[in-house]
């Protein structure tokens, strides 16, 4: 198997790394401290083309697929997990509109999400519908007289939800059918009846706004139905498969970033008259961190390659997200330990990275849910 990148992918990796170092890293500490969405940095992401990954050029995108997303998101994650999270989750909306949308929907919405500067969001979770997506209660009932869906309900923990210009929202168009009655709708910010609620104060990725969304008799044109009525659960699950690869990319990015810092510090920190990196205990830490992180990247890239090839990848996306997320926590923990007291201080980035890493085990499906998915896949 050829694990080498193409010339175009190598260039993307180089550009993403340079962008992360020059634009994202300097603002990472302030975003974490002030809980501020990086408006200017997002504009720069748009200008460079990162927000158009996975979307054809005819709609303002830059082409590519899941592997290109992994490359960009993981490079961002090395320097700023908030920014990696924002890009990874933003891309869910344009990629799903590109996959399931009508020509008219693509023409109307994709340029705004790829090169137009609007943030995208994916709204599935509700107060009583987290891991159990089938418990969604939000409804979208068709008013045949006006040919509009009347959307009512509340979503929670939606990344970028209150700030996003275009959202893919999941609701029951036929509540009697349960999951078979779930559909996906494209909802625009500013639609009457759609308001943003509470902005959550979080343990990590503080600059990526996580919001409550409230829909009260919010009227959505029937032309904004994504796919067909009743396809919502299928669309959501397939979208989550891709999103889990994105979270895996975030996880390997932050792990690689923490490993780089640990290696650098272990060479510079002098104790007992020599660098701590000469101590066997530290070397074993570094060896475990490097080996597990390489394994995590291999799992994530394999899942991305399967998605790009159009092959089934649900099991692999769950595996890569599960392993990469647990490894992110493992590596940031050891990197902080290597830094000792300095690692615990906010003057060093490890304290922030340790907090940021935890979310990868929770959003887009908890680690426990992924174990259920994997077990069902391998046991039949």
Secondary structure, DSSP 8 states (H G I E B T S, - for coil): ------HHHHHHHHHHHHHIIIIIHHHHHHHHHHT---HHHHHHHHHHTGGGBTS-GGGT--B--HHHHHHHHHHHHHH-HHHHHHHHHHHHHHHHHHHH--HHHIIIIIHHHHTS---EEEE--BTTBSS-GGG---EEEEETTTTEEEEEEEEEEEETTTT-SEEEEEEESSGGGGGGGEEEEEEETT-TTEEEEEE---SS-TTS-EEEEEEEEEEEEGGGEES-TT-HHHHHHHHHHHHHHHHHHHHHHHHHHHHHHHHHHHHH-EETTEEGGGSHHHHHHHHHHHHHHHHHHHHHHHHHHHHHTT---HHHHHHHHHHHHHHHHHHHHHHHHHHTHHHHSTTSTHHHHHHHHHGGGTTTS-HHHHHHHHHHHHH-
